[in-house]
Every structure is written in C-alpha cells, then in structure tokens.
Amino acid sequence: MIALLALGAFLAATPPAPPSTGDMEAAATRHVVQEFERVGRRAPEQDANLSTAARRLALEALTEYTTGAPDHYTLTEAVSDAGGADPTPRTLLIRAWTPRNGLETFLARTDFNAERASHYGLGVAQQGQRTAFVLLLADRKAELQPFPRNLAGGERAASTLCGTLVAPLREADVYVTRPDGDVDRVSLSRKGSNGVFCARLQFPKPGGYTVEVVGTGNNGPEVAALFLVQLGMPRERGERTEDAEPTTPEEARAAVYERINSLRRAHHVPELTPEPVLERVAQAYSDRMAAEGFFAHVAPDGSTLTQRLPASLRSMRSGENLGVADGPLAAHFGIEHSPGHRRNLLDPAFRVMGLGVTFHKVDGRDEVILTEVYTAASPTSSRAPETPEDPRQDVYDTLARWRTAHKLPPLERSPALEALAQAHAKRALDLDQPSEDAGPPLHERVFQALPDAGTAAVDFFVLTDPSALPESRSLGDATNNRVGIGVVRGDSRRFGSRRYWVAVIYASVR
C-alpha cells in the first residue's frame, strides 16, 4: 500500500506532456468551426492551400519576422507559393512561449467570426518551446483552375488561366504586372455570363510577375484573385527578383509613381502628375508617423488629411493611401491590392499626387512608411484655373470616362434634367448654399419632367476644375440611366471666387 501510494504521488507530480502540433491544430480547427456556428454564421471550409500557407507563416513568425504580423507581400507570397490566390486573407497570429499557453490563447479568441468567410487555413509551428498559431480567413471571390507558379525554361513562356467568378461578381478582367512594374490588361479568350473566363498569359522575360483577376459587382470593381508567377530560376522566399527595393526617397518616388501610372494606363484612366506641395504634405506625415510611432489616417491630435492640405485645396476632392512594409514597393503592393486603397489609385477625378517615403528601423528591423496623397487639382491651378470652353461638356465627359472605367452602362443625356440642374445650380449660387432650393422639392420636379422615372438623385459640388468630378453613390449606381448637368461659375464668400457650382441630376427611367 505504501509503495502504491508513493507511486501515485510520483505520477501526480509528473507534469502533463505538452500537446503536439497535430493535436493543437485539431483543437484549434474545432474552435474555428464552433465560433462561426455560435454566432449563426456558416462555418468556412478548411482549404489545403491556405493551411499550407498558414503553417509557413507560423514558422516564419518564430524565425524571420519575430515581431508584428506579416506584411501584405509576405502574406501574398505564402498564399501564392502554396497554390492559393485569395487576395489579402484576414490574418490572426498568436505567438506564445509554451505550446499550452499558445493553445489556451487561441481558444480564448472569439473575435475572428465577425465577418463572413468561405474558406480558412490553420497552421501551428514550434521552435523549441516557442509556438505560433496562424489563422487565415478568406471570403473567396473566384475559383481558379490550377496554374503554375514557377515557369522554368528560356527567355519567355505562356500559359492559360481559367476560372469562375463567385457571384455577385461578374465580368472578369485579368491584369499582369511585369517585373519592370508595367501593367498589361490581358484579352480574354473565353468570357461567359456566368462568370467563367479564360486568358492566355504571356511572360516575355525572366523575373517575377503578379497576376490579378478583377471582377465587377454591385459596388464596382473588386480584386477577386491574386498570385505571383516566377519565370526562370525559382524565387527564394522573400526575394523579389527584378524588383529590387529602392533605398532612397527619390528612387522610391520614381518607382511608385511609375507603378501607379502604369496601373491607371491599363485601366484607361488619366495619369497623375507629381505635385511638389503634395509631396511636402505626404513626406511630413510619413516622417511624423515614424517619429511618433503611430500609423493611421487620423493623427493623435485628431487632425486629418483635410487639415494637412493647404487651405486652397481643402474644399476639393482629395484622398490618402498609407502603406507600411520593409520596402517602399512592398508597401505600395499592399496599397495596390486593397480594394479601398485601389479606389483612390484609379479615381479618374484625381489629377495630381504627392508621395512621402520614410525609411526607419523598428526593433532593429527595416521599415518604410509610405504616404500617397491625391487631389483633383494642384494649388497653382486652384488659384488660377484655366477657363474651359464648355465646362458642362467637361463634366459630361468626366462622368462618361468614370462609368466606362468602372464598366457601368452609359448614361443618356436628358434635356429635361439638364434644365432642372441648371436652374438648381444658379439658385444655389445666388443663395451661397449648395443644398438650398426654392419651390417644390427637386425630386418632385424630376418626376413631373420624367413621368416614367422610378428614382431620382442629385449631387452638388463646388469645384475649381469642372472636369474633376468626384465619385459618388449616384454616379456608381448601375440602375441610373438618365442624367442632366447644370454648371454656373461665380464668387462665393463661403467657397471662394471663380468657382464652378455643379448640379448633377440622375434618374432611373423604366
């Protein structure tokens, strides 16, 4: 009895064996499914490619980027090398000093199910006792047939990419970014109404390429698939062949400007012109974020882009993109393939931009903070605008270019709506109030002028350049099929002298 008691005491004092990597992945997988079902969401399907990428990222989290999360390029590289093509999957990364602590921390997380996900990948890695968990969540937008990521051989290669967009996306477009940063829009060899598409992709010289599938939905274009292709020698992890990162702000600006304008050329959008005033604004903000240790569009003192711009630009359309990575091209890569940031990149209303590039170190790691600022006109043009021959036609032309670039049906010019819009613009200038109007509500007058109209909407802008028409919900509404524009020019105590007061009235006519 004494011996048994002693043995029992010895066994009770023996610490439990740490969970294996397989056991931790199994427990974490059950937790993912349970958490989605707990909030009434359909549990995502586990995807082998995403899981392979997650295991790689988990190991690299312990051995390479040992602080912070993977940047956009590292994430894309891992997903692509694993055979996947989901752009920017949501990422949950947990590092822990022991396997058991890592598992407990992961099982305590209940915040990853707030958004829909159709597929997920899970990976666990260990380095000694240190453990990392990576969860990748994707809402898949396109199903692609297998496509090679590494093309061996000579000086050029070609291969056919086929796939199907996931509804509600439709009308696929395929783009290829070459090693030199130029972007090619690839003609489709097959295009079906059900989202099916095929394209023959050409890779004319050795190096690294980015392949991107864009689908059009109710909210405009959206990146549906994204992956990397290497022609020639296999790319080492983290190595951007033929895509060396610039090491000075001047080199970085030149490289990023060219990538932005190459993308805009491929989408048939006017190129952007560098603006020295905007470059100073962008550079000052990148420097400030690096010095004060924050990364956000709103600074700690509450200031926004509007306050950072010169007073002459504060009333016109503007935009700002921010990126952070280990190099300026990697930072812009994340910007270029983020739907919200991409909207600024391809906005036809923007005409000038400035770039801020700050190189610094964080915990011994190289880091670059990239700020991109866009406006519809430069400070010079806002002070002394060139008088267009036909400002109303300039607005119509800009509107048409915007609809074409976003693959929306054209709008028919309506004389009745134009008369209403002209009267509305003149009345607003007289009252110095863009939202004010006299007489019956404008919508009622639209329905009187167009009895078959089902809906009506009005946009109003005060602009220094009538062709710098900002994007709006009505402009992007595919159901609108009639438009009328009114333009008057005059002085305003609120908005300045010689400004264009522009009223745009849309209607959906059955």
C-alpha positions in Angstrom: 0.0 0.0 0.0 2.8 2.4 0.8 4.6 1.6 -2.4 1.4 2.2 -4.4 0.8 5.5 -2.6 4.3 6.6 -3.3 3.9 5.7 -7.0 0.6 7.5 -7.1 2.2 10.6 -5.6 5.0 10.4 -8.1 2.6 10.1 -11.0 0.5 13.0 -9.8 3.6 15.2 -9.6 4.7 14.5 -13.2 3.7 17.4 -15.5 1.4 16.5 -18.4 3.0 16.1 -21.8 2.8 19.2 -24.0 0.3 19.0 -26.8 1.7 18.0 -30.2 1.5 20.3 -33.2 -1.2 18.0 -34.7 -3.2 18.0 -31.5 -3.1 21.8 -31.3 -4.2 22.2 -35.0 -7.1 19.8 -34.4 -8.3 21.6 -31.3 -7.9 25.0 -33.0 -9.8 23.7 -36.0 -12.8 22.7 -33.8 -12.7 26.1 -32.2 -12.9 27.9 -35.5 -15.9 25.9 -36.6 -17.7 26.3 -33.3 -17.1 30.0 -33.1 -18.7 30.6 -36.5 -21.6 28.4 -35.7 -22.1 30.0 -32.3 -22.9 33.4 -33.9 -25.1 31.8 -36.6 -22.7 32.0 -39.5 -21.9 29.1 -41.8 -18.6 27.7 -40.8 -15.9 28.2 -43.5 -14.4 25.3 -45.4 -10.9 24.3 -44.5 -8.6 24.8 -47.5 -5.5 22.9 -48.0 -3.6 25.7 -49.8 -4.5 28.2 -47.1 -3.4 25.7 -44.4 -0.1 25.2 -46.1 0.4 29.0 -46.3 -0.6 29.3 -42.6 2.0 26.7 -41.5 4.7 28.5 -43.4 3.7 31.9 -41.9 3.6 30.4 -38.4 7.2 29.1 -38.7 8.4 32.4 -40.2 6.7 34.2 -37.3 9.2 32.4 -35.0 12.2 32.6 -37.2 12.0 35.6 -39.5 9.5 38.4 -38.7 9.6 37.7 -34.9 7.6 40.8 -34.1 4.5 42.2 -35.7 2.4 40.5 -38.4 3.4 39.5 -41.9 3.2 42.4 -44.4 1.0 42.2 -47.5 3.7 41.0 -49.8 4.8 38.2 -47.4 1.2 37.1 -47.0 0.6 37.1 -50.7 3.9 35.2 -51.3 3.0 32.5 -48.9 -0.6 32.0 -50.2 0.6 32.1 -53.8 3.5 29.6 -53.3 1.0 27.2 -51.6 -1.1 27.3 -54.8 -3.7 29.7 -53.5 -5.0 33.0 -54.9 -7.2 34.6 -52.2 -6.2 38.3 -52.0 -5.5 39.6 -48.5 -7.0 36.9 -46.3 -7.7 38.1 -42.8 -4.9 37.0 -40.5 -4.8 36.1 -36.8 -1.3 35.5 -35.5 -0.6 34.3 -31.9 2.9 33.8 -30.5 3.5 32.1 -27.2 6.4 30.9 -25.0 4.9 27.4 -24.5 2.6 25.3 -26.6 0.0 25.0 -23.9 -0.1 28.8 -23.5 -0.4 29.3 -27.2 -3.4 26.9 -27.5 -5.1 28.5 -24.5 -4.7 31.9 -26.0 -6.1 30.8 -29.4 -9.1 29.0 -27.8 -9.9 32.2 -25.9 -10.2 34.2 -29.1 -13.8 34.8 -30.1 -13.3 37.9 -32.3 -12.5 36.3 -35.7 -16.1 35.4 -36.7 -17.5 39.0 -37.1 -17.1 38.8 -40.9 -18.2 36.2 -43.3 -15.5 33.7 -44.5 -16.0 30.9 -47.1 -12.6 29.2 -46.6 -9.9 29.1 -43.9 -6.4 27.8 -43.3 -4.8 27.0 -40.0 -1.2 26.4 -39.1 0.9 25.8 -36.0 4.7 25.8 -35.7 7.1 25.3 -32.9 10.7 26.5 -32.4 11.9 24.9 -29.1 9.1 25.6 -26.7 8.0 28.8 -28.5 4.8 28.3 -30.5 2.9 30.3 -33.2 -0.6 29.9 -34.5 -1.8 31.4 -37.8 -5.4 31.5 -38.9 -6.1 32.7 -42.5 -9.7 33.6 -43.3 -10.9 34.3 -46.9 -14.2 35.2 -48.4 -13.4 33.6 -51.8 -14.3 35.7 -54.9 -13.0 33.4 -57.6 -12.3 29.7 -58.2 -9.3 29.2 -60.4 -8.1 26.1 -62.2 -4.5 25.1 -61.2 -1.9 27.4 -62.6 1.9 27.1 -62.4 3.6 29.5 -60.0 7.1 28.7 -61.3 7.8 28.5 -65.1 11.1 27.1 -66.0 12.8 27.4 -69.3 14.0 30.0 -71.7 13.5 33.7 -72.2 9.7 33.7 -72.4 6.7 31.5 -71.6 2.9 31.4 -71.8 0.1 29.6 -70.0 -3.7 29.7 -69.9 -5.5 30.8 -66.8 -9.2 29.8 -66.4 -11.6 30.3 -63.6 -15.1 31.3 -62.4 -16.0 34.4 -60.5 -18.2 33.9 -57.4 -21.5 35.7 -57.5 -22.3 38.6 -57.3 -19.0 39.3 -59.1 -19.2 39.2 -62.9 -17.3 40.4 -66.0 -13.8 39.3 -65.2 -10.7 41.3 -66.2 -7.2 39.9 -66.0 -4.1 42.1 -65.4 -0.4 41.1 -65.3 2.2 43.3 -63.6 5.6 42.7 -65.2 9.0 42.7 -63.4 9.6 46.3 -64.5 6.3 47.5 -63.0 4.3 47.9 -66.2 0.8 46.6 -66.1 -0.8 44.7 -69.0 -4.6 44.2 -69.4 -5.0 40.7 -70.9 -7.6 39.9 -73.5 -9.9 37.1 -72.6 -10.1 34.1 -74.8 -13.3 33.0 -73.1 -15.9 35.0 -71.3 -19.3 33.7 -70.1 -22.3 35.4 -68.5 -21.9 33.0 -65.5 -18.5 34.4 -64.6 -16.5 31.8 -66.4 -13.3 33.2 -68.1 -10.0 32.1 -69.7 -7.0 34.2 -70.7 -3.7 33.3 -72.3 -1.0 34.9 -70.2 2.4 35.9 -71.7 5.6 36.1 -69.7 8.1 37.8 -72.1 11.2 37.8 -69.9 12.6 36.1 -66.8 11.5 37.6 -63.5 8.6 38.0 -61.1 5.1 38.7 -62.2 1.8 39.5 -60.4 -1.4 38.1 -61.8 -4.6 39.7 -60.8 -8.2 38.9 -61.6 -10.7 41.7 -61.1 -14.5 41.2 -61.1 -17.2 43.8 -61.2 -20.0 43.7 -58.7 -22.7 46.0 -57.4 -20.1 48.1 -55.7 -17.8 48.4 -58.7 -14.5 46.5 -59.4 -13.0 44.2 -56.8 -9.8 42.2 -56.7 -11.1 38.6 -56.9 -7.8 36.6 -57.2 -4.1 37.5 -56.8 -0.9 35.3 -57.1 2.7 35.5 -58.1 4.4 33.8 -61.0 8.2 33.4 -61.5 9.8 32.8 -64.8 13.3 31.4 -64.8 15.2 30.5 -61.6 12.8 29.7 -58.7 12.4 32.7 -56.5 13.8 32.4 -53.0 11.4 33.2 -50.2 11.3 36.9 -49.6 13.4 37.6 -52.7 11.7 40.0 -55.2 13.6 39.1 -58.4 13.9 42.0 -60.9 12.0 44.1 -58.3 14.8 45.4 -56.0 13.6 47.8 -53.4 14.7 51.4 -53.8 16.9 52.7 -51.0 16.3 56.4 -51.2 13.1 58.5 -51.1 13.9 59.9 -54.6 14.3 56.4 -56.1 11.2 55.2 -54.3 9.1 58.1 -55.5 10.1 57.4 -59.1 9.4 53.7 -58.9 6.0 54.1 -57.1 4.9 56.9 -59.5 5.6 54.7 -62.5 3.6 51.8 -61.0 0.6 54.0 -60.2 0.5 55.5 -63.7 1.1 52.1 -65.4 -1.9 50.8 -63.5 -4.0 53.8 -64.5 -2.9 53.5 -68.1 -4.1 49.8 -68.1 -7.5 50.9 -66.8 -7.7 53.9 -69.3 -7.7 56.5 -66.5 -5.7 59.7 -66.9 -2.2 59.6 -65.4 -1.3 61.5 -62.3 1.2 64.4 -62.2 3.7 64.8 -59.3 2.9 67.9 -57.2 5.7 69.4 -55.0 3.3 70.9 -52.5 1.5 67.5 -52.0 4.9 65.8 -51.8 5.8 68.0 -48.9 2.5 67.2 -47.2 2.9 63.5 -47.7 6.6 63.5 -46.6 5.8 65.5 -43.5 3.1 63.0 -42.5 5.3 59.9 -43.1 8.1 61.5 -41.0 5.6 62.3 -38.3 4.2 58.7 -38.1 7.7 57.3 -37.9 8.8 59.8 -35.2 5.7 59.5 -33.0 5.1 55.7 -33.5 1.6 55.6 -35.0 0.1 54.6 -38.3 -3.3 56.0 -39.1 -5.1 58.5 -41.3 -6.1 60.4 -38.2 -3.1 61.7 -36.2 -3.0 61.5 -32.4 -4.1 65.2 -32.2 -7.2 64.4 -34.2 -6.0 66.1 -37.4 -7.0 64.6 -40.8 -5.8 64.9 -44.4 -8.1 68.0 -44.8 -6.2 69.9 -42.1 -2.8 68.8 -43.5 -3.6 70.1 -47.0 -3.1 73.8 -48.0 -6.2 75.9 -47.5 -6.6 76.3 -51.3 -7.1 72.5 -51.6 -9.4 71.8 -48.6 -12.7 72.3 -50.5 -11.8 70.0 -53.4 -11.7 66.2 -53.7 -8.7 64.5 -52.1 -7.6 61.1 -50.9 -4.9 59.4 -48.9 -3.3 56.0 -49.0 -1.0 54.7 -46.3 1.3 51.6 -46.5 4.0 50.1 -44.3 6.4 47.3 -45.1 10.1 46.5 -45.2 10.4 48.4 -48.5 8.5 51.1 -50.5 7.4 48.7 -53.3 6.2 46.2 -50.8 4.2 49.0 -49.0 2.7 50.0 -52.3 2.0 46.4 -53.2 -0.4 46.3 -50.2 -2.0 49.6 -51.2 -2.5 48.5 -54.8 -4.3 45.3 -53.9 -6.5 46.6 -51.2 -10.0 47.5 -52.6 -10.4 50.7 -50.6 -6.9 52.0 -51.4 -7.3 50.9 -55.0 -10.3 53.1 -55.4 -8.1 56.1 -54.8 -5.5 54.8 -57.2 -8.0 54.5 -60.1 -10.2 57.5 -59.3 -10.5 59.5 -62.6 -11.2 62.7 -60.6 -7.7 62.8 -59.3 -5.1 64.6 -61.4 -2.1 65.2 -59.2 -0.4 63.4 -56.3 2.5 63.5 -53.8 4.4 60.7 -52.2 6.1 60.6 -48.7 8.6 57.9 -48.1 10.3 57.5 -44.7 12.9 54.8 -44.0 13.5 53.9 -40.4 14.0 50.9 -38.0 11.6 49.3 -35.6 13.1 46.9 -33.1 16.1 46.5 -35.4 14.0 45.8 -38.5 14.0 48.0 -41.6 10.6 49.6 -42.1 9.2 52.1 -44.7 6.2 54.2 -44.2 4.6 55.3 -47.5 2.0 58.1 -47.7 0.2 58.8 -51.0 -1.9 62.0 -51.3 -4.2 62.7 -54.2 -6.2 65.8 -55.2 -8.3 66.8 -58.2 -6.1 69.9 -58.9 -2.8 71.5 -57.7 -2.6 74.6 -55.5 -1.5 76.6 -58.6 -4.4 75.5 -60.7 -6.8 76.2 -57.8 -5.6 79.8 -57.6 -5.5 80.4 -61.3 -7.7 77.8 -63.0 -7.7 77.6 -66.8 -11.1 78.5 -68.2 -12.6 75.6 -70.2 -14.5 76.4 -73.4 -17.5 74.3 -72.3 -17.4 73.4 -68.6 -20.7 71.5 -68.8 -19.3 69.2 -71.5 -16.2 68.7 -69.4 -18.4 67.3 -66.6 -20.3 65.1 -69.0 -17.0 63.8 -70.4 -15.6 63.1 -67.0 -18.7 61.3 -65.9 -18.7 59.1 -69.1 -15.0 58.2 -68.5 -15.7 57.2 -64.9 -18.6 55.0 -65.9 -16.6 53.4 -68.7 -13.6 52.8 -66.4 -15.9 51.0 -63.9 -17.7 49.0 -66.5 -21.1 50.7 -65.8 -23.7 51.3 -68.5 -23.6 54.8 -70.1 -26.0 57.5 -69.1 -28.3 59.2 -71.6 -28.2 63.0 -71.6 -31.7 64.3 -70.7 -32.6 67.9 -71.7 -35.3 68.0 -69.1 -32.9 67.0 -66.3 -30.3 69.5 -67.6 -32.8 72.4 -67.4 -33.6 71.4 -63.8 -30.0 71.1 -62.9 -29.0 74.4 -64.4 -31.8 76.2 -62.5 -30.7 74.4 -59.3 -27.0 75.4 -59.7 -27.9 79.0 -60.4 -30.3 79.2 -57.4 -27.7 77.6 -55.1 -25.0 80.1 -56.1 -27.4 83.0 -55.5 -28.1 81.7 -52.0 -24.5 80.7 -51.4 -25.9 77.3 -50.2 -25.3 74.2 -52.4 -28.1 72.3 -50.6 -30.8 75.1 -50.8 -33.6 75.1 -53.3 -36.7 77.1 -54.0 -40.2 75.8 -54.9 -41.3 72.2 -54.8 -38.7 69.6 -53.8 -36.4 68.8 -56.7 -37.4 65.1 -56.7 -41.0 66.1 -57.4 -39.9 68.2 -60.3 -37.9 65.4 -61.7 -40.9 63.1 -61.6 -43.0 65.8 -63.2 -40.5 66.2 -66.0 -39.9 62.4 -66.5 -43.2 60.6 -65.6 -41.6 57.2 -66.2 -38.7 57.8 -63.7 -38.7 55.4 -60.8 -35.9 57.0 -58.8 -34.1 60.3 -58.8 -30.9 61.6 -57.1 -28.9 64.8 -57.1 -25.2 65.5 -56.4 -23.9 69.0 -55.9 -20.2 70.1 -56.0 -18.3 73.4 -55.8 -15.2 72.8 -57.9 -12.1 74.7 -59.2 -12.0 72.4 -62.2 -15.3 71.2 -63.7 -13.7 68.1 -65.1 -12.6 67.0 -61.5 -16.0 65.3 -60.9 -15.8 63.4 -57.6 -17.0 59.8 -57.2 -20.5 59.4 -55.6 -23.0 56.8 -54.8 -25.3 58.0 -57.5 -22.5 58.0 -60.1 -21.8 54.4 -59.3 -25.4 53.3 -59.3 -25.9 51.0 -62.3 -29.7 51.5 -62.3 -29.4 55.2 -63.2 -29.8 55.6 -67.0 -30.5 59.4 -67.4 -28.5 62.4 -66.4 -28.6 66.2 -66.6 -25.9 68.6 -65.6 -26.0 72.2 -64.7 -22.9 74.4 -64.3 -22.6 78.1 -63.3 -19.4 80.0 -62.3 -19.3 82.7 -59.7 -17.9 84.1 -56.5 -18.9 82.9 -53.0 -18.0 84.2 -49.6 -18.0 80.6 -48.3 -16.1 78.8 -51.2 -14.0 81.5 -52.9 -14.1 83.3 -56.2 -14.5 82.0 -59.7 -15.7 78.5 -58.6 -17.9 76.2 -60.6 -21.2 75.3 -59.0 -22.1 71.9 -60.5 -25.5 70.1 -60.1 -25.8 66.6 -61.4 -29.3 65.0 -61.5 -29.7 61.3 -62.1 -32.9 59.3 -62.8 -33.8 55.7 -63.4 -36.3 55.6 -66.2 -38.2 52.4 -66.9 
